[in-house]
Amino acid sequence: MTYFFSYDITNARRRNKISKTLEQLGLRVQKSIFQCDVPKEKADELKAILLERIKIKEDSLLYYPICDDCLKKSRIIGDKTLLQRVGFEIL
């Protein structure tokens, strides 16, 4: 499943920790938006880690599960493209 994580973090140090965590499992599609193609369990684990690193009263974290059919219907205007999983074989 594809998840989009978005954040608005007021503190630069916390913001850097959040972005580094998200870079480990996803691809940055905009400054504060990451696309992560992970199973639900991994997305839940990632959400829990991120929630430990933000201050609820100052920051916000949003995440959106996007099914494959919805991802195929999405469109980008401009020079970016949404990444889609491609099957592959290891020989």
N, C-alpha and C positions, 0 to 999 in steps of 0.2 A: 504494500500500500504506500502511496505517496502522502507525505505530510508536509505542510508548509508551516514553519515556525517564524513568528514575527515578534519583535520586541521593541519596547521603548524604555530604555534604561537611563536614569538621570546621572549616574556616577560613571565616569570613564573607566575606572578600574573594574567595576562589576560588568560593565558593557563589554570590555575586552575578554573577561572570563567567559561570558555568555557566548560571544562570537567564536572564541577558540573551541569551546565545547561543541558548538554546532558544526564547526568546520571539520570535526573528526568524523561526523556521520552524514554530512550533507554538503550541498553546494550553495554558495551564496548567489542568489539571483537578483538581489538588490541590497542596499547597505545594511538593512536590518531584517532581511527576509531570506530564509534558507529553505531549500527543497531537500527533503530527506526521503529516500526510498528504503524504508525499513519495515519489518513486521510490526504489528500492533504492540507486541510485548516490548520491543526495543523502543518504540515511540513513547510508551508509558514510562519506561525506565529513564529515557532522556528528559521527559517532562518533569519527573521527580527530581532529577539532578538539577535542572534549571531552576525549579521552584526553591531549592535550597540556596541558590546563589542570588536570588533577587530579594529586594525589599518590597513586600506587598503594598505598603502604604506610599511608596515612591515610584515604583516601576510597574510595567505591565508586560505580560507574556501572552501571546495568542498562538494557538496552533489549530490547524485545519486539516482534517483528513480528507483526501481527495481520491475518489475511486478511479480506476483506470478509464472507465467510460467518460467520466467528467473531465479527466485530464486530457483525453483525446479531443474533447469539445472546446477546450480553452484556447484562446488566441492571444497573441502578444502583438502590440502595436509598437513599432520601433525596432531597435537593433538587437533585441534579446530573443531567445527562444527557450521554451520550457524543455527541460530534459526529460526524456522518456526512457524507461528501462528497455534494454535490448538484451534478448536472450543470447547466451554464448555457451560454447563448450570448451572445456579444458581437456586437451589431448595429452 
